[in-house]
């Protein structure tokens, strides 16, 4: 996440999955943040999750989410 205030702890957000040739990545709707790449074995089954924490680091903001899987 590049800017603060786009989401907060407790928010329920929807994920959009995008397939790459050998992995997947996820975008928090509506373009709030993007994940790193995940291998097929790490692929998420849920498309909704709850924001657990938003961390600020020198590299930007990280959204920590919790899923029911």
VMD Tcl script that draws the C-alpha trace (Angstrom):
set ca {
  {0.00 0.00 0.00}
  {1.45 3.38 -0.96}
  {-0.72 5.79 1.03}
  {-2.04 5.68 4.58}
  {-5.73 5.63 5.39}
  {-6.97 3.42 2.53}
  {-7.95 0.70 5.00}
  {-7.82 0.08 8.74}
  {-7.86 -2.84 11.16}
  {-11.22 -4.59 11.13}
  {-12.10 -3.75 7.51}
  {-13.33 -6.69 5.42}
  {-11.77 -6.53 1.96}
  {-12.22 -8.47 -1.27}
  {-9.25 -9.90 -3.17}
  {-8.84 -10.18 -6.91}
  {-6.64 -13.10 -7.99}
  {-4.42 -12.79 -11.06}
  {-2.69 -15.81 -12.59}
  {0.87 -15.70 -13.88}
  {2.52 -18.60 -15.75}
  {3.88 -20.20 -12.55}
  {2.30 -18.25 -9.70}
  {-0.53 -16.00 -8.52}
  {-0.77 -12.53 -7.01}
  {-3.61 -10.72 -5.27}
  {-4.93 -7.17 -5.41}
  {-7.01 -5.71 -2.59}
  {-10.08 -4.18 -4.20}
  {-10.22 -1.41 -5.34}
  {-6.49 -1.11 -6.00}
  {-5.63 -0.57 -2.33}
  {-2.57 -2.84 -2.32}
  {-0.92 -5.78 -4.11}
  {0.64 -8.94 -2.76}
  {3.86 -10.60 -3.73}
  {3.77 -13.70 -5.91}
  {2.51 -16.97 -4.45}
  {3.19 -20.43 -5.85}
  {0.34 -22.76 -6.78}
  {0.63 -24.63 -3.48}
  {0.28 -21.33 -1.55}
  {-2.77 -20.18 -3.54}
  {-5.56 -18.67 -1.43}
  {-9.01 -20.24 -1.44}
  {-10.76 -17.25 0.16}
  {-11.62 -14.10 -1.77}
  {-12.47 -12.08 1.36}
  {-10.38 -11.34 4.40}
  {-10.22 -9.06 7.42}
  {-7.48 -6.49 7.93}
  {-5.60 -7.41 11.10}
  {-3.02 -4.61 11.04}
  {-1.52 -1.90 8.81}
  {2.24 -1.51 9.34}
  {4.29 1.48 8.21}
  {7.86 0.69 7.13}
  {10.53 2.66 5.23}
  {9.42 0.78 2.08}
  {5.74 1.70 2.44}
  {2.65 0.39 4.20}
  {1.97 -3.32 4.66}
  {-1.54 -4.67 5.11}
  {-1.64 -7.79 7.30}
  {-4.82 -9.80 6.65}
  {-6.54 -12.76 8.22}
  {-8.44 -15.40 6.23}
  {-10.80 -18.19 7.30}
  {-8.89 -21.02 5.66}
}
mol new
graphics top color blue
foreach p $ca { graphics top sphere $p radius 0.5 }
foreach p [lrange $ca 0 end-1] q [lrange $ca 1 end] { graphics top cylinder $p $q radius 0.2 }
display resetview
